[in-house]
Amino acid sequence: MPTASSRSAHRQLGLTDAEYELILAALEREPNRVELAMLSLMWSEHCAYKHSKKLLARLPTGGPHVLLGPGENAGAVDVGGGLAIAFKVESHNHPSAVEPFQGAATGVGGILRDVFAVGARPIAVLDSLRFGEPAGSERSRYLLERAVAGIGHYGNSIGVPTVGGEIYFESSYEQNCLINAMCLGLAPHERLIRSAAAGPGNVLVLLGALTGRDGIGGASVLASAELGEGDAAKRPSVQIGDPFAEKKLLECCLELLENELLVCLQDLGAAGLTSSAAEMASKGGVGLEIDLDRVPLRETGMEPFEVMVSESQERMLCVVAPECVGAVIAVCERWETLATPIGSVVREPRLRVLAGGSVAGDLPVGVLVDDCPLYDLAPAAPGRTLYPAPAAVLGGDESPAETLLALLGSPNIASRRPVFEQYDPIVQSRTVRRPDQADAAVLALPDGSAIAVSIDCNGRRVACDPRAGAAEAVYECAANLACVGAEPLGVTNCLNFGNPEKPHVAWQLVEAVEGLAQACEALGVPVVGGNVSL
């Protein structure tokens, strides 16, 4: 029987009593502290998509140009000439609401890692941002200024141009701002790599920064939480980024892939080592053994569970054949990037964690990745207007000139130049059309052709009619691409909604996914990846 203390612990970590009972049944015992921390993260909404995974099956994912689809770190499409474009969008909403500079900066860093984890060189960043009304809210102005500064800091420092985006203001975003970052990467077809671990006896190598306590609990405490009062207490859970360390890591990983020294590659994001190792093992149908005594630490006295769930940034995990380990370490030394063998691939599909010479955790990979329950939603259309109309700005007796000035001064119409001028749009010398020059960004490819990219959504339209609003977002992006002479080849999406256990939120989510699916089917454009933030 589970003890009172274990029940209290799992609730604090976000697991329901029913979920904990499923874990007890699967393990036939109580999980220890390390295992419970790992399970709480892998079974969180952020990692398991337990309220959205069934819905996402509705989206079309196949097409003649698709090279990598959903399930990989980023999707990829063929753009001709033996070249592929990898791309993905992800959110970093809750961390940015707690600490906007680092939350937004590490959102950029995370999406860059997703793209070079599949072997593509990042060539562009875009962002989609939502804040509360800046005129009447000091908090919203603070979030806006610091989040924009964080995006510019990371992108400018690492040398990837920010070529497009969008920003809107509504009072409903006062507490939960939206920070969605998108990245595109370029790669030859043969350099694309998947994240499935393989080859029992192969070596597990940790690349990049030291592991510290930053980001601990981020996936379940932040990424799946509703924020309000007391946000300051969650500040330690926000990750800290270093774009200069990531630049070295990026170049190092691309050289390792160019030299065919890696079996697979995976970035460390939400849930850190736990998520990366479990997902690699699950996709490859193998197990992994990790010795935490070998993990280079930035802080003393870290407990095993802290090492396993740390979300320290600028880290990657790779599988290397034993005979290639020396060559991998040599390349990493040249790029001043730490490379540490921390474990091995094993045949039995278990994730075994060692610390201090003993077993600190031992879990079946299937329990971590596959056994989390997937929930059916109970959608119900709201019986009333969810979002009250904002107060009128004009009284009705203004002159045409006064009305025009009021419109031009509206935050949702005014120029975005003060924002995008903080970003470097032309570094790497590929940008043909930069912000404010066209409806979509255009980037030149090495063979003389070009690609275009756009990110769009009208939140008000989704609020009024989620199905139509989501479809219109797809059509708007497609129209923007057409205006610069481009044909849509693939879609990535980021679904930002509230708590799906609330019937009206479930209705919004279900309707929006159906709208996305219908629009993509109508245009013949597949969804190759994305993110859900609930």
Secondary structure as the mmCIF struct_conf table of DSSP 4:
data_model
#
loop_
_struct_conf.conf_type_id
_struct_conf.id
_struct_conf.beg_label_comp_id
_struct_conf.beg_label_asym_id
_struct_conf.beg_label_seq_id
_struct_conf.end_label_comp_id
_struct_conf.end_label_asym_id
_struct_conf.end_label_seq_id
HELX_RH_AL_P HELX_RH_AL_P1 ALA A 4 GLN A 12
TURN_TY1_P TURN_TY1_P1 LEU A 13 GLY A 14
HELX_RH_AL_P HELX_RH_AL_P2 ASP A 17 LEU A 27
TURN_TY1_P TURN_TY1_P2 GLU A 28 GLU A 28
BEND BEND1 ARG A 29 ARG A 29
HELX_RH_AL_P HELX_RH_AL_P3 ARG A 33 MET A 42
TURN_TY1_P TURN_TY1_P3 TRP A 43 TRP A 43
BEND BEND2 SER A 44 SER A 44
HELX_RH_AL_P HELX_RH_AL_P4 GLU A 45 ALA A 48
TURN_TY1_P TURN_TY1_P4 LYS A 50 SER A 52
HELX_RH_AL_P HELX_RH_AL_P5 LYS A 53 LEU A 56
TURN_TY1_P TURN_TY1_P5 ALA A 57 ARG A 58
BEND BEND3 LEU A 59 LEU A 59
TURN_TY1_P TURN_TY1_P6 PRO A 64 HIS A 65
STRN STRN1 VAL A 66 LEU A 68
TURN_TY1_P TURN_TY1_P7 PRO A 70 GLY A 71
BEND BEND4 GLU A 72 ALA A 74
STRN STRN2 GLY A 75 GLY A 80
TURN_TY1_P TURN_TY1_P8 GLY A 81 GLY A 82
STRN STRN3 LEU A 83 SER A 91
HELX_RH_AL_P HELX_RH_AL_P6 ASN A 93 VAL A 98
BEND BEND5 GLU A 99 GLU A 99
HELX_RH_AL_P HELX_RH_AL_P7 PRO A 100 PHE A 116
TURN_TY1_P TURN_TY1_P9 ALA A 117 GLY A 119
HELX_LH_PP_P HELX_LH_PP_P1 ALA A 120 ALA A 120
STRN STRN4 ARG A 121 PHE A 131
TURN_TY1_P TURN_TY1_P10 PRO A 134 GLY A 136
HELX_RH_AL_P HELX_RH_AL_P8 GLU A 138 ILE A 158
TURN_TY1_P TURN_TY1_P11 GLY A 159 GLY A 159
STRN STRN5 THR A 162 PHE A 169
HELX_RH_3T_P HELX_RH_3T_P1 SER A 171 TYR A 173
BEND BEND6 GLU A 174 ASN A 176
STRN STRN6 LEU A 178 PRO A 188
HELX_RH_3T_P HELX_RH_3T_P2 HIS A 189 ARG A 191
TURN_TY1_P TURN_TY1_P12 PRO A 200 GLY A 201
HELX_LH_PP_P HELX_LH_PP_P2 ASN A 202 ASN A 202
STRN STRN7 VAL A 203 GLY A 208
BEND BEND7 ALA A 209 ALA A 209
HELX_LH_PP_P HELX_LH_PP_P3 LEU A 210 LEU A 210
STRN STRN8 THR A 211 THR A 211
BEND BEND8 ARG A 213 ARG A 213
TURN_TY1_P TURN_TY1_P13 ASP A 214 GLY A 217
HELX_RH_PI_P HELX_RH_PI_P1 GLY A 218 LEU A 222
TURN_TY1_P TURN_TY1_P14 ALA A 223 SER A 224
TURN_TY1_P TURN_TY1_P15 GLU A 229 GLY A 230
HELX_RH_3T_P HELX_RH_3T_P3 ASP A 231 SER A 237
BEND BEND9 VAL A 238 VAL A 238
HELX_RH_AL_P HELX_RH_AL_P9 PRO A 243 GLU A 258
TURN_TY1_P TURN_TY1_P16 ASN A 259 GLU A 260
BEND BEND10 VAL A 263 VAL A 263
STRN STRN9 CYS A 264 ASP A 267
TURN_TY1_P TURN_TY1_P17 ALA A 270 ALA A 271
HELX_RH_AL_P HELX_RH_AL_P10 GLY A 272 GLY A 284
TURN_TY1_P TURN_TY1_P18 GLY A 285 GLY A 285
STRN STRN10 GLY A 287 ASP A 291
HELX_RH_3T_P HELX_RH_3T_P4 LEU A 292 ARG A 294
BEND BEND11 VAL A 295 VAL A 295
STRN STRN11 LEU A 297 LEU A 297
BEND BEND12 ARG A 298 GLU A 299
TURN_TY1_P TURN_TY1_P19 THR A 300 GLY A 301
HELX_RH_AL_P HELX_RH_AL_P11 PRO A 304 VAL A 309
BEND BEND13 GLN A 313 GLU A 314
STRN STRN12 ARG A 315 VAL A 320
HELX_RH_3T_P HELX_RH_3T_P5 PRO A 322 CYS A 324
HELX_RH_AL_P HELX_RH_AL_P12 VAL A 325 ARG A 334
TURN_TY1_P TURN_TY1_P20 TRP A 335 GLU A 336
STRN STRN13 ALA A 339 VAL A 346
BEND BEND14 ARG A 347 PRO A 349
STRN STRN14 ARG A 350 ALA A 355
TURN_TY1_P TURN_TY1_P21 GLY A 356 GLY A 357
STRN STRN15 SER A 358 PRO A 364
HELX_RH_AL_P HELX_RH_AL_P13 VAL A 365 VAL A 369
TURN_TY1_P TURN_TY1_P22 ASP A 370 ASP A 370
BEND BEND15 CYS A 372 CYS A 372
HELX_LH_PP_P HELX_LH_PP_P4 PRO A 373 LEU A 377
BEND BEND16 GLY A 383 ARG A 384
BEND BEND17 LEU A 386 TYR A 387
HELX_LH_PP_P HELX_LH_PP_P5 PRO A 388 ALA A 392
BEND BEND18 VAL A 393 VAL A 393
BEND BEND19 GLY A 396 GLY A 396
HELX_RH_AL_P HELX_RH_AL_P14 PRO A 400 LEU A 408
TURN_TY1_P TURN_TY1_P23 GLY A 409 GLY A 409
BEND BEND20 SER A 410 SER A 410
TURN_TY1_P TURN_TY1_P24 PRO A 411 ILE A 413
BEND BEND21 ALA A 414 ALA A 414
HELX_RH_AL_P HELX_RH_AL_P15 ARG A 417 PHE A 420
TURN_TY1_P TURN_TY1_P25 GLU A 421 GLN A 422
BEND BEND22 TYR A 423 TYR A 423
BEND BEND23 PRO A 425 PRO A 425
TURN_TY1_P TURN_TY1_P26 VAL A 427 GLN A 428
BEND BEND24 SER A 429 SER A 429
STRN STRN16 THR A 431 ARG A 433
TURN_TY1_P TURN_TY1_P27 PRO A 435 GLN A 437
BEND BEND25 ALA A 438 ALA A 440
STRN STRN17 ALA A 441 ALA A 444
TURN_TY1_P TURN_TY1_P28 PRO A 446 ASP A 447
BEND BEND26 GLY A 448 GLY A 448
STRN STRN18 ALA A 450 VAL A 453
HELX_RH_AL_P HELX_RH_AL_P16 GLY A 459 CYS A 464
HELX_RH_AL_P HELX_RH_AL_P17 PRO A 466 CYS A 483
TURN_TY1_P TURN_TY1_P29 VAL A 484 GLY A 485
STRN STRN19 VAL A 491 ASN A 496
BEND BEND27 GLY A 498 GLY A 498
TURN_TY1_P TURN_TY1_P30 PRO A 500 GLU A 501
BEND BEND28 LYS A 502 LYS A 502
HELX_RH_AL_P HELX_RH_AL_P18 PRO A 503 LEU A 523
TURN_TY1_P TURN_TY1_P31 GLY A 524 GLY A 524
STRN STRN20 VAL A 527 SER A 533
#
